[in-house]
Amino acid sequence: MKNLNILLAGLGLIALSSCNDFLDKLPDDRAEVNTFEKAKKLVASAYAEGSPAFLMEWSSDNVMDNGKTFLYQTNQSEVYRWKPVTTTENDDPRSVWNNSYLAVGHANEVLASLSKVKDRDPSPVRAEALLCRAWTMFRLSNIFCMAYDGTKADQYLGLPYPKEPGVSVNERGTLKQLYENINADIEEALPLLDDSYLTAPKYHFNSRAAYAFAARFNLYYGQWQKAIDYATKSLGSTPSADLRNWAHYKTLSGSIDIHNAYISSSEKANYMLQTAYSSLGRLISSGALRFNFAQLLVEKELFWAPMPWGRGSQNNTLYQSRMLYGNTQLTFFPKIMSEIQYTNAAKTTGYIHSLDAVLTADETLLVRAEAEILLKNYTAALADMNAWVVSHTEETVGSATRPTLTEASINSFFNGLSTVPAKVMMDAQMGVKKPLHPQGFSVEDGTQTNMLYALLQMRRIETWQQGLRFQDIKRYGIEITHRIDGEDPIYFVAGDLRGAIQLPSDVINSGLQANPRN
């Protein structure tokens, strides 16, 4: 990839050059990988330098239209409208696709080279390469495929899953086959894990990160007990010791300090950090304002929405309810911010990056709690959910007191809330209680559904601005409305085929089957 100039004034966007063939070969003149250290160095390039967060977040109900008097980027409008993206910026499908398959190619090169490594057992590097391939394909599946539904997975389209360096796979296969391939890589990798060779473990698949990934994958795969088992291996015997210490974040002096603490490798909650060529941090904190994180959503559906821990910012025990920045059109928490990697002394040329805590203790705890709810192990689920509450809330703020969640309290709270209609026409209809239409599984009315309402709201808060909310919408068939100033609103329904974001146009033009539409 070529180094491109960026304009430091104004928006400061860069566009990375990308590879024409989406399954690129590695250069023929690469040094032969025949030692453990060379393999270790090569596997570091198997982490994709593209982020799915923009595509997923702007597709979700975390973003709304502030009105046509505000500026916007073309890709923001297209993603918000669930249309094919025509631009080719860092965060757009073409760049994410190319960066991802380039990383898969690097993983395959590592795997093909390990038979030449004789100076040390290469099994730990093999584990990392397999996990990198599985992780990258999993994230691509979240973007470009439907949510896994065991009743339809052999009908839904998958993605090419190359396993040999330099060999293109030009058939998409089925979603069932894609998940089987991801699962096989994970299962082969886990017994080979060895953290001792990692010099910067938080930027690699250390054991906790690997099991956290396995837990999330199996949750999406519908393998509830495996999700619980792997989450437990990740979290250890005292998960509360690893949860983010929000009391500490409260003492920090500003957004930069909060951001630096949030993405620090010394933060116990961060199991894996991943960099990307991405403008996400800029879009979150100071980007075009029309299609963005409006304060109204914070008030009605996110941090200030009525929940057992309080409401608003003055009577709310949730730490983050008083740690938000921005204005009416754009409200953000500084977990992701843009950073520029300069490539010249004058600091006029460089790459724009975002650093994301992609696997954390807090989200893994919620993965386990969700699987426990789905298996109706409510006692265990409540223990995990209350651990999350204790970590994320103060004891008393204003008239609000930290709750202890029980089946009875959750049922009472959500039975008393109004149900959000599938087609939201006015602000008063917004809220957190959005009916569930699970894809490929069922949930019972009453306790199970109400506990899922609480759990999914925790996940929405925990993963805000990181893109995971849209996959939850897809998995649970949550119907949402995107209102558009001066136009009819548009709706996303349960099982909506637009949940599989359209492939890049050049990939379709090369002969790969496009995602179908209703």
Summary of the structure (lengths in Angstrom):
residues: 518
radius of gyration: 22.1
end to end distance: 37.0
largest distance: 67.2
contacts: 1785
relative contact order: 0.15
helix: 44%
strand: 10%
